[in-house]
Amino acid sequence: MGKFMSAPAEARGSITCLDNMIMIPAGSFTRGTREFPDEGPVATVYVDSFAMDIFPVTNDQFALFIDSGGYDNSALWSQLGWEYIKRNAIRFPNYWHDPHWNQSDHPVTGICWWEAMAYANFAGKMLPTEAQWEYACRGVDGRIYPWGNEEPTLAHANFAPGCDPAELKRSSTAVDAYPRNKSYFGCSDMAGNLAEWCLDNASPDYSYDLTHHNPVYITREDDYHIARGGCGLHNETYLRCSSRDNYPATVRDNLIGFRCVVNDLAKWK
């Protein structure tokens, strides 16, 4: 297994900030379920403390990355990521000019895993591990959904009941559009709207995890990566805290956004 490295401090942007983040205390939670093979085996997992964005990264925030030359600064990108965006002449996210997806307070979408990583480096942050994401969403009470065990309705989240999304009318919603959509620790919009990139590569289940302490599964940058939380195209099953999905690192569809974490809490003030 390899390790994804963050950019050196001198390469980062100037927006590193713990505003609009929540400190998630160290603790244990029950990871996974017995409902689906990829969500097991169920285990108690310990995660060290970290800070997480309250909301997904918005278009307004991502514009800072673009305006600061993020797509021209090779130091923010891994070699594979840099080669990918240059080979494909990528200058901004897909849907950046589409009014269904580009509102300032909507989560940025149409970004590949490498774009999410480059922004995280720019911000002096990191993508969450899959375990961090589930812990922040689920907390310590074993809830099914971010808000608890109440069955989802269209008052809870932007999703497609019965997986019938009326695709032609589908769009993102503001990150604070659903006050009920708040996790155990207070993070918002973790279910529906857009799924969220995680640091981990895709794994068929959790059998790789032998320590149950800050687990992370890393193979290759250009392998598939985990996305969590479901989106407006998914049904209620994907809104569960334990639900897992995965996509190629290159996918730039209107399914996925992201939020960031800070693992070095010496920065916390």
GUTI-889621 format. One line per 3 residues: their letters; for each residue x, y, z of C-alpha. Coordinates in pm, 1 decimal, decimal comma. Example, Ala and Ser with C-alpha at 12.3 -4.5 7.8 and 13.67 -1.06 7.14 Angstrom:
AS = 1230,0 -450,0 780,0  1367,0 -106,0 714,0
END
This chain:
MGK = 0,0 0,0 0,0  121,9 349,4 -82,2  58,4 687,3 67,7
FMS = -98,8 995,8 -86,1  112,9 1296,5 3,6  -9,2 1650,5 62,3
APA = 162,0 1943,7 -101,7  450,1 2113,6 80,5  348,6 2413,4 288,7
EAR = 515,5 2661,6 54,9  298,6 2537,3 -235,1  -33,2 2588,2 -61,6
GSI = -273,0 2874,4 -100,1  -353,8 3136,8 158,3  -701,5 3022,1 263,3
TCL = -600,2 2768,0 528,0  -860,4 2829,7 793,4  -1053,6 2634,6 1054,1
DNM = -1355,9 2861,7 1027,7  -1670,3 2668,2 940,7  -1517,5 2344,8 1065,4
IMI = -1618,2 2122,6 1356,6  -1371,9 1947,5 1585,2  -1455,4 1576,9 1594,1
PAG = -1323,9 1426,6 1919,5  -1128,4 1104,1 1922,2  -1347,0 803,5 1984,8
SFT = -1485,5 469,2 1880,2  -1786,9 390,4 1664,8  -1950,7 88,6 1509,8
RGT = -1851,3 80,4 1143,8  -2059,7 -88,1 876,4  -2368,7 -306,4 875,7
REF = -2465,0 -666,0 806,2  -2709,8 -560,5 534,8  -2462,4 -547,6 245,9
PDE = -2140,9 -749,6 195,0  -1930,6 -440,5 117,8  -2029,1 -283,2 451,3
GPV = -1883,0 -558,7 664,4  -1750,2 -709,6 866,8  -1902,6 -489,7 1136,8
ATV = -1637,8 -373,3 1384,4  -1565,3 -115,2 1648,2  -1320,5 135,7 1500,8
YVD = -1116,9 399,2 1682,3  -1047,6 732,9 1513,2  -814,3 1005,0 1639,7
SFA = -951,0 1359,3 1668,4  -974,2 1577,2 1357,1  -1161,1 1880,2 1228,2
MDI = -1410,4 1852,0 942,5  -1581,2 2107,6 720,6  -1936,9 2168,8 837,4
FPV = -2051,0 2191,9 474,7  -1925,1 2048,8 145,7  -1688,3 2275,7 -47,0
TND = -1904,1 2523,5 -237,2  -1863,7 2676,1 -581,2  -1782,9 3005,3 -412,2
QFA = -1496,4 2843,8 -220,3  -1368,5 2652,0 -520,7  -1360,0 2977,2 -718,9
LFI = -1078,8 3089,5 -485,6  -874,0 2791,6 -601,1  -937,2 2876,4 -967,1
DSG = -874,0 3249,3 -926,6  -550,5 3180,5 -738,2  -413,2 2976,0 -1028,6
GYD = -481,1 2634,3 -880,5  -501,1 2471,3 -1221,2  -161,1 2617,6 -1310,5
NSA = 26,8 2531,8 -990,9  184,0 2188,9 -1035,6  295,5 2183,4 -670,7
LWS = -66,6 2131,6 -563,0  -106,0 1819,9 -773,6  36,5 1471,0 -771,7
QLG = 222,0 1376,4 -1087,8  -67,5 1163,2 -1213,6  -320,0 1435,1 -1134,9
WEY = -113,5 1702,7 -1308,8  -69,2 1485,0 -1615,5  -443,3 1414,9 -1626,8
IKR = -560,5 1776,4 -1615,0  -295,8 1892,2 -1862,4  -363,1 1607,7 -2104,1
NAI = -734,6 1693,8 -2098,1  -686,7 2075,4 -2088,9  -896,9 2105,2 -1771,9
RFP = -929,1 2463,0 -1646,3  -1239,6 2443,5 -1425,7  -1496,0 2184,6 -1311,9
NYW = -1755,9 2037,0 -1538,4  -2090,4 2216,5 -1491,6  -1904,1 2532,9 -1386,2
HDP = -2120,6 2731,4 -1627,9  -2440,9 2528,0 -1581,3  -2702,8 2710,8 -1369,5
HWN = -2834,1 2377,8 -1238,5  -2503,7 2325,1 -1056,2  -2300,8 2647,3 -1036,1
QSD = -2480,2 2856,9 -774,6  -2237,0 3009,9 -526,3  -2374,7 2829,7 -220,1
HPV = -2414,0 2491,4 -393,1  -2146,4 2222,5 -357,0  -1893,4 2217,3 -636,3
TGI = -1934,6 1917,1 -865,3  -1791,4 1786,9 -1188,8  -1455,1 1750,2 -1018,4
CWW = -1238,6 1439,2 -1033,2  -1063,2 1295,3 -729,9  -741,0 1474,2 -825,9
EAM = -917,2 1812,6 -838,0  -1057,0 1752,2 -489,6  -709,5 1660,7 -364,1
AYA = -552,0 1967,8 -526,1  -808,3 2196,4 -361,8  -748,6 2026,6 -25,0
NFA = -374,8 2087,5 -64,3  -443,0 2449,8 -159,2  -650,4 2490,2 155,9
GKM = -390,1 2320,1 377,3  -632,7 2036,5 443,8  -693,0 1677,7 329,1
LPT = -974,5 1458,1 205,4  -1130,6 1253,2 485,1  -1061,2 886,1 517,5
EAQ = -1364,1 666,6 477,8  -1356,7 592,3 851,7  -1341,7 963,2 940,1
WEY = -1635,7 1032,8 711,0  -1854,5 758,5 862,0  -1759,8 852,2 1218,9
ACR = -1841,4 1219,6 1159,6  -2172,4 1119,8 1002,0  -2278,7 841,9 1237,3
GVD = -2129,0 936,2 1569,6  -2140,7 696,7 1861,7  -2510,6 610,1 1879,2
GRI = -2526,7 379,8 1577,4  -2776,5 593,6 1386,7  -2884,6 486,8 1039,4
YPW = -2893,5 832,2 877,3  -2700,9 1148,8 963,7  -3004,3 1292,0 1145,6
GNE = -3095,9 970,4 1329,2  -3322,8 675,5 1249,6  -3618,6 861,4 1102,3
EPT = -3691,8 742,7 748,1  -3585,0 997,3 482,4  -3835,5 1228,4 321,1
LAH = -3785,9 1511,0 75,1  -3775,9 1739,9 379,0  -3453,3 1569,6 488,6
ANF = -3235,5 1571,9 178,1  -3202,8 1611,2 -196,7  -3239,8 1252,4 -321,2
APG = -3451,7 1037,9 -553,3  -3717,5 834,9 -366,9  -3745,8 498,5 -534,0
CDP = -3449,7 594,0 -754,7  -3674,9 799,3 -985,6  -3492,7 1133,2 -1004,3
AEL = -3675,3 1304,0 -1292,1  -3327,4 1347,9 -1439,8  -3406,9 1638,9 -1670,0
KRS = -3507,3 1852,0 -1371,5  -3231,6 1737,9 -1136,8  -2996,6 1995,8 -986,3
STA = -2797,2 2053,4 -672,6  -2928,5 2246,7 -374,6  -2763,8 2489,9 -133,9
VDA = -2547,1 2320,2 127,7  -2771,8 2455,7 406,1  -3104,3 2389,8 231,8
YPR = -3201,6 2101,4 463,6  -3168,8 2191,7 833,3  -3266,2 1835,9 934,1
NKS = -2972,8 1696,4 736,2  -2723,2 1732,8 1017,5  -2495,7 1459,9 1147,2
YFG = -2426,3 1344,0 1501,7  -2139,8 1592,7 1537,5  -2312,0 1875,3 1348,0
CSD = -2187,3 1841,5 990,1  -2451,4 1932,2 732,2  -2557,1 1790,8 396,0
MAG = -2381,1 1456,0 442,0  -2672,5 1265,9 282,3  -2796,7 1326,3 -71,5
NLA = -2733,2 1630,4 -289,8  -2384,2 1515,4 -391,8  -2174,8 1221,3 -283,7
EWC = -1833,6 1309,2 -139,5  -1487,0 1190,1 -235,8  -1285,0 1014,3 33,6
LDN = -910,8 954,4 47,1  -945,6 575,6 32,2  -931,5 357,1 -271,7
ASP = -1224,7 123,3 -321,9  -1217,1 -201,8 -126,5  -1466,6 -488,3 -157,2
DYS = -1521,5 -485,7 219,8  -1330,4 -404,7 541,2  -1134,4 -727,8 564,4
YDL = -815,8 -530,5 493,3  -844,9 -354,9 832,1  -654,9 -554,0 1093,9
THH = -600,4 -282,5 1355,5  -935,6 -92,8 1365,3  -737,9 223,9 1443,5
NPV = -748,7 509,9 1189,4  -800,4 266,9 901,6  -738,5 377,7 544,0
YIT = -717,0 165,8 230,0  -469,3 291,1 -29,3  -357,9 113,6 -343,6
RED = -299,6 346,4 -641,9  -410,7 701,3 -712,9  -561,3 600,4 -1045,0
DYH = -763,3 312,4 -897,1  -1126,5 366,2 -803,0  -1192,7 579,2 -492,4
IAR = -1466,4 568,7 -231,2  -1748,9 822,7 -238,5  -1992,7 856,8 49,1
GGC = -2336,6 1001,8 113,9  -2536,8 941,0 -202,6  -2668,0 1213,0 -433,8
GLH = -2980,3 1348,5 -599,2  -2972,5 1054,1 -839,1  -2971,6 792,2 -561,7
NET = -3249,7 650,5 -348,7  -3282,5 640,7 29,7  -3053,1 335,5 65,6
YLR = -2754,3 551,6 -26,8  -2839,0 809,4 241,5  -2740,1 569,5 519,4
CSS = -2424,3 660,4 712,8  -2272,4 321,6 628,9  -2348,4 323,8 254,6
RDN = -2043,0 301,5 25,9  -1995,7 373,8 -342,1  -1689,6 410,4 -564,2
YPA = -1590,2 578,3 -888,8  -1282,4 612,0 -1110,7  -1044,3 888,2 -1002,8
TVR = -1113,7 1052,0 -1340,2  -1493,7 1078,5 -1314,7  -1620,4 1438,2 -1344,6
DNL = -1996,3 1381,0 -1339,7  -2260,6 1573,6 -1143,9  -2269,6 1301,3 -879,9
IGF = -1978,3 1394,6 -654,7  -1845,4 1682,6 -448,5  -1627,6 1676,0 -137,5
RCV = -1546,3 1826,0 201,0  -1212,2 1848,6 378,0  -1056,6 1762,4 711,2
VND = -763,8 1887,6 917,4  -573,3 1613,5 1098,0  -310,9 1834,6 1263,3
LAK = -514,5 1983,5 1546,0  -217,6 2190,9 1659,1  -372,2 2431,7 1404,3
WK = -696,4 2439,2 1602,2  -752,2 2772,2 1776,0
END
